[in-house]
Amino acid sequence: MKRELKSATLKVIALLMSYPEKEMVEACGEAVDILRKEGWLSNDAIANIDAFTKSMREKDVFDLQDDYVYLFDRTPSLSLHLFEHVHGDSRDRGQAMVELDMLYREQGLYNSSEHTPDYLPMFLEYLSTLSADEARHHLDGAVDVVAIIAERLHKRQSAYACLFDSLKEAAARKPDEKKLQSALVLDSGAPLTEAQMDDAWEEQFAFDMNKENQSGGCPKAEDMLARMNSPVPSKEVRS
């Protein structure tokens, strides 16, 4: 039996943050109505998302897809895979994803997409099965990465920044400002040349990979997983 989602706001943000297909763009108006009805985000945040969805509907879907790929798939520092920002291409990243996927499975959630478990829209879909209070608390584990991507998108003057701003607002705690500024010094999120892009994928961009964090396991993954321990209804994660 299908269970009703308890925090649809995060489900909507996950949808809008996903690769733009024609059906998704057509559903934008209804998606914003859900945000207004649920009333979790501020009026300003909803107004910004509404403006974002209206701009999407005014563009050709193929142009939207090109813009999306250029931002999130061709710019490593804007990747929507959370653990890339934390662990880069280290062994810790693989272990963290195994643990996250195991957590999903233990709660009856199965990844039916081509994405790894740390894909942000997928993580948001998981959170959308929780109560709003639980989801806000669990979102804390990703808020620093979310804030870094948000600032990089603002520097690119990308309309997608409003989605990440809304997640910052929805979380129970504020991002770590020192960590944010350090990450922006390492990479502002500016467009890369092809040569720079190749170098960036080789070097990766983990913003906190000191020896203390690398010893004794995967602290950031453990912190995130520790917050995600509430029972959830059985369903597939498709983002």
Helices and strands as residue ranges (DSSP letters): H 8-16, H 22-26, H 28-38, H 43-57, H 61-68, I 69-73, G 76-78, H 82-87, H 91-106, E 109-111, H 120-127, H 132-139, G 140-142, H 143-155, H 161-170, H 177-186, H 194-203, H 211-214, H 219-227, E 235-237
